[in-house]
Amino acid sequence: MAISKDLLDILVCPVCKAPVEMKQDESGLKCAECRRVYPIRDDIPVMLVDEARIEE
């Protein structure tokens, strides 16, 4: 995992402010509350609402 645990501990969803978690395949960060998935590009989480997709 290229994203540090310390960074994951402070990142929250910009929409609902709930904590985000790494997806199983490490392709993005998922909000458990609103189910938005924020992509990770070049080991950098893209926490922009326009870039997120909603996943079931």
WOKA-V544670 format. One record per run of one state. SS is the DSSP state (hx for helix, st for strand, lp for the rest). FROM is the first residue (numbers start at 1). TO is the last residue. If there is no record, write none. Layout:
# WOKA-V544670
SS&FROM&TO / SS&FROM&TO
This chain:
# WOKA-V544670
lp&1&4 / hx&5&10 / lp&11&11 / st&12&12 / lp&13&18 / st&19&22 / lp&23&27 / st&28&31 / lp&32&35 / st&36&41 / lp&42&43 / st&44&45 / lp&46&48 / hx&49&51 / lp&52&52 / st&53&54 / lp&55&56
